[in-house]
Amino acid sequence: MRHLSRILRPPVARIGITPLAALFTAALALAGCRPADPTPPEPPPTPQTGGLGDAVRDPLDKAQAVEQAVEDADARRRETLDDG
């Protein structure tokens, strides 16, 4: 019966799992150690004229115009009060 068990034993059992696992691990590690393909750096983004800049600047310009109008009206009111 002992002779029959040697014949029916799978080849992995004869080689042993440890050398096979070591070989697989080494192959996997070597495959993962390949340097990455160099990619050219992306150019910096070009500044956009308009868009967000106008969206921020327009309300500020409007607020400054309103502020100037209020200051002019206050100056006229003060002149009227001083004269009267």
Backbone torsions as a table, in degrees:
resi	resn	phi	psi	omega
1	MET	NA	-32.2	-179.8
2	ARG	-62.7	-38.0	178.6
3	HIS	-64.9	-37.7	-179.7
4	LEU	-67.8	-35.4	179.7
5	SER	-67.7	-31.0	176.6
6	ARG	-69.3	-34.8	-179.4
7	ILE	-73.5	-40.2	-176.1
8	LEU	-84.2	-7.3	-178.7
9	ARG	-69.7	132.6	-179.9
10	PRO	-67.3	154.5	-177.3
11	PRO	-62.0	-31.1	-179.5
12	VAL	-63.0	-36.6	179.8
13	ALA	-68.4	-32.7	178.4
14	ARG	-72.5	-40.1	179.6
15	ILE	-71.6	-39.1	-176.5
16	GLY	100.2	144.6	-176.5
17	ILE	-77.4	-28.6	-176.5
18	THR	-65.8	-48.4	178.0
19	PRO	-65.6	-36.4	178.4
20	LEU	-65.8	-42.0	177.9
21	ALA	-65.9	-38.5	178.8
22	ALA	-65.8	-41.0	178.5
23	LEU	-64.1	-44.5	178.8
24	PHE	-63.5	-43.0	179.4
25	THR	-64.2	-41.5	179.0
26	ALA	-65.3	-42.0	178.9
27	ALA	-64.2	-40.5	178.8
28	LEU	-66.2	-41.1	179.6
29	ALA	-66.9	-41.1	179.0
30	LEU	-67.6	-34.3	178.2
31	ALA	-69.4	-30.8	-179.1
32	GLY	-84.2	-9.6	-176.8
33	CYS	-93.3	13.2	179.5
34	ARG	-75.4	135.4	-179.9
35	PRO	-66.8	149.6	179.8
36	ALA	-70.6	149.9	177.7
37	ASP	-67.4	129.5	-180.0
38	PRO	-70.2	131.8	177.0
39	THR	-111.0	140.9	179.8
40	PRO	-66.9	144.4	179.9
41	PRO	-67.1	147.0	179.7
42	GLU	-74.2	142.3	177.1
43	PRO	-69.0	151.3	179.4
44	PRO	-65.2	150.5	-178.9
45	PRO	-66.3	144.3	178.8
46	THR	-81.3	139.3	178.6
47	PRO	-66.3	139.1	-178.5
48	GLN	-95.6	134.1	174.7
49	THR	-93.8	127.5	-177.2
50	GLY	93.1	-159.3	177.9
51	GLY	66.5	-114.9	-176.4
52	LEU	-67.5	-36.9	179.2
53	GLY	-60.7	-44.3	177.7
54	ASP	-68.2	-36.2	-179.8
55	ALA	-64.6	-29.3	178.4
56	VAL	-87.6	-40.6	-173.9
57	ARG	-71.3	-38.4	-176.6
58	ASP	-60.1	-50.1	177.9
59	PRO	-63.6	-33.2	178.1
60	LEU	-66.5	-43.6	177.7
61	ASP	-61.8	-41.1	179.4
62	LYS	-64.9	-41.8	179.6
63	ALA	-65.8	-38.1	178.1
64	GLN	-66.7	-37.0	177.6
65	ALA	-66.0	-41.3	178.2
66	VAL	-65.1	-41.9	178.9
67	GLU	-61.2	-42.2	179.2
68	GLN	-65.1	-39.4	178.6
69	ALA	-64.6	-40.8	179.5
70	VAL	-66.1	-41.9	178.9
71	GLU	-65.6	-38.7	177.1
72	ASP	-64.8	-42.3	178.7
73	ALA	-65.0	-38.5	179.0
74	ASP	-66.7	-39.5	178.5
75	ALA	-64.5	-41.7	177.4
76	ARG	-64.6	-39.6	179.3
77	ARG	-63.7	-41.6	179.9
78	ARG	-65.7	-39.5	178.1
79	GLU	-63.8	-39.3	-179.6
80	THR	-66.1	-41.9	179.9
81	LEU	-68.2	-36.9	-179.9
82	ASP	-69.5	-36.8	-179.2
83	ASP	-75.3	-29.8	-171.4
84	GLY	-89.1	NA	NA
